[in-house]
Amino acid sequence: MVFQVEVSAHAAQDIEEHYVWIQERNPAAAEKWFNGIMTKLFNF
């Protein structure tokens, strides 16, 4: 079964804010985190 995921504006803003926070502290971890969350969101 395939699902379509729609990320709300609020959720996208939250993701971006979390990414920036992580990126300021550990850029490599931020990339890994972002790629991981995007993979999870769009592979339902």
One Martini backbone bead per residue (centre of mass of N, CA, C, O) as a GRO file, in nm:
protein
   44
    1MET     BB    1   0.097   0.036   0.022
    2VAL     BB    2   0.037   0.376  -0.068
    3PHE     BB    3   0.143   0.693   0.050
    4GLN     BB    4   0.068   1.035   0.098
    5VAL     BB    5   0.283   1.296   0.190
    6GLU     BB    6   0.209   1.592   0.384
    7VAL     BB    7   0.378   1.883   0.453
    8SER     BB    8   0.348   2.116   0.655
    9ALA     BB    9   0.448   2.426   0.726
   10HIS     BB   10   0.505   2.373   1.022
   11ALA     BB   11   0.678   2.118   0.986
   12ALA     BB   12   0.893   2.244   0.803
   13GLN     BB   13   0.985   2.452   1.011
   14ASP     BB   14   1.071   2.252   1.229
   15ILE     BB   15   1.283   2.107   1.064
   16GLU     BB   16   1.459   2.351   1.006
   17GLU     BB   17   1.517   2.432   1.300
   18HIS     BB   18   1.653   2.165   1.377
   19TYR     BB   19   1.872   2.166   1.167
   20VAL     BB   20   2.013   2.428   1.253
   21TRP     BB   21   2.078   2.342   1.541
   22ILE     BB   22   2.252   2.100   1.462
   23GLN     BB   23   2.446   2.239   1.258
   24GLU     BB   24   2.585   2.428   1.471
   25ARG     BB   25   2.709   2.160   1.624
   26ASN     BB   26   2.671   1.924   1.372
   27PRO     BB   27   2.683   1.893   1.043
   28ALA     BB   28   2.682   1.584   0.994
   29ALA     BB   29   2.430   1.523   1.167
   30ALA     BB   30   2.232   1.700   1.012
   31GLU     BB   31   2.239   1.547   0.747
   32LYS     BB   32   2.154   1.274   0.860
   33TRP     BB   33   1.887   1.364   0.985
   34PHE     BB   34   1.751   1.483   0.735
   35ASN     BB   35   1.769   1.234   0.553
   36GLY     BB   36   1.611   1.050   0.747
   37ILE     BB   37   1.342   1.206   0.763
   38MET     BB   38   1.283   1.207   0.458
   39THR     BB   39   1.278   0.906   0.418
   40LYS     BB   40   1.049   0.845   0.616
   41LEU     BB   41   0.828   1.030   0.493
   42PHE     BB   42   0.867   0.908   0.172
   43ASN     BB   43   0.837   0.574   0.280
   44PHE     BB   44   0.524   0.477   0.334
   0.00000   0.00000   0.00000
